[in-house]
Each structure stands twice: as structure tokens, then as C-alpha cells.
């Protein structure tokens, strides 16, 4: 997973590139691979949840997510970290931290 976080005009803009085949039942059967897709993704700043999403196999392989949150409300500044983690339908997890630039 790749994560970028940048403070711009009072908001932290976060970009996430997750690595997952995002294969549902039909696609997995056609490609002869396991059913595997991200089910939930969460971003935290200073321990506070600033973004959450529930997903499914409807997203493309290696999905790209982009979101922003208000830095003042989250109590963050340049140099603080944004932690992004996800869990997939098999219970596998991934986590990445990135300093806010």
C-alpha cells in the first residue's frame, strides 16, 4: 500500500493506492484465482478516525482512494502521521503510516 498526505489550505489531502486483486466470485472463477477483496478501510490521525469506507469486489484491482479532512478539527499539523489500514474478506490486514507534508 502506498500513502501520501499533504496539508493544503487547512485540509489534509490523502491519497491511497491499495494492492488487492479485488476479485469477486464471478471474476475469481473466470481467472481461476481466490475470491479476495478489501472489505473495510480506515484512516486515523492522532488516534482519531478521519475517514472510513466499506468496499467490495465492485472496485478495480489495486484501488486508488483519495479523500481530505480538516486539519484543525482533527488536531493535526505538518509532521504528524496519518495511519491507514484495511481488512479483506479473508481477514488479512495491511497498515501504512505516512507523515503529513
Helices and strands as residue ranges (DSSP letters): E 2-8, E 11-17, H 25-31, E 38-45, E 48-54, E 64-70, H 71-74, E 81-88, E 93-99
